[in-house]
Amino acid sequence: MIIQTTKVRRLFNDSGIQVSIDAMEMLNRDYEKQIQRMISNVQWCNVKRLNNVTFWSIYRRDRMKADIT
């Protein structure tokens, strides 16, 4: 699992929301997909090191791509 379930559960619980195991697995899968999409975008842009500047430029590119489709 990529996400730390205790931290995620605590965030939901602090808001008065209970999260099932299935929902936690779905959150984790969604997070993994986002990371994989970011990796493919970074590779496509031929970036060798992801930092705060390249992160936001690639993130914007991904958002623009999502708006088009």
Order of alpha helices (4+ residues) and beta strands (2+ residues): alpha-alpha-alpha
